Amino acid sequence: MARYGYILHSADDATIRNIDELGCCRIFRECRYDTMTRPERRTLLRQIENNDEIIVPGLCHIVNGCTGLAVFLEYCEFRNIRLISLEDRIDTAGILYDGESDR
């Protein structure tokens, strides 16, 4: 099981440090010019395996809108990928924010 971080170009140093401190083996960071196509997100999704974890500062870093979120959450559930959003206090495994977020 591996843990990956994913952030947009706009993430500040403190955000990067927070994600890094959680033990990510790699942090994917989008270039500011590629936020529409998000090539680093595609690379992450090609590299990630079942039972791995993705940590994001906020859900807006990994998806655009409610439809994108619904599709992404289904993808994570299908592949048994744990998604942790620090700002939104969401952990799909229900470990970090006990009682606050639910699969």
N, C-alpha and C positions, 0 to 999 in steps of 0.2 A: 504494500500500500504506500503510495506516494502522496505528498501534499504539494499543491501548486498554488501560486498566487497569480492574480490577474488584475491589472490596473490600467487606467487610461493615462495618457500623457500628462494630464493636469494634476495628478496625485503629487502631494508635497512630500518632503523628506520624512516627516513624522509618520505619514501613512505608510510609506515604503518600509520604514523601520518597524512599525507595528506588525506588518505582514511578515517581514523577514524574521522577526522574533518568534513567530509561531512555528518556525521550523520548516519553511517551504524549501523544497529541493531546487525549485526554479520559480522565478517571478517573471511572468510575461507582461510586457509593457508596450502599449500601442503608441505608435508615432502620432503626433498631432495631426498629421495629414491623412491618416488612414482610419479615422473614427467611424466612417460610414461602412467601409468594407471589413474592417477589423481583422486583418490577416493574422495577427498574433493570437486572437481568439480561435481562429480556424486551426492554427498550429497546435494550440493547447488541446482542442477537442480531438485532433488526430492523434496526439501523443498520450492522452489520458487513458487509463485502463479502468476496468471495472473495479470497484471498491476504493478508488483513489478519492482525494479531497481537493476541492477548489475553495480558496479563500479570496474574497473580494472586499474592498472597503465598503461598498454599497452596491445594491443590485443594479443601479444605473450604470455601473462600470461594465457589467457583463451582458446586459440586455437593454433593448429599447422598447418601452411600452409593456402593457399588460399582456398582449398576445405573445410577444417574445418571451416574457417571463413564464407564461403558462407552458409554452413549448419547451423552454429550457428546463423547467422543473420536471416535466414528464421525461425528458431525456435523462436527467440525473436519476430519477427514480428507476427507469428502465435499466440503466447501467449500474445502479447502486452506488452512485457518486454522492458523496457528502458535500453539500454546499454551505459555506459559512459566510454570512454578510455581517461585517463588524458594525457598521453604522445602523443597520436595520435590526440588529440583534436577532438574527435568524440563523439557526443551525438545523438543517434538515434531519440530523441524527438526534436532535433534542438533548444534546449533552451540555453545550456551553451555556445556553440560556434556558435552563430548566424551568418549565412552566410558562415561558414567554413565547416560544415558537414551537410549532408542531409540524410534523411531516405531513 
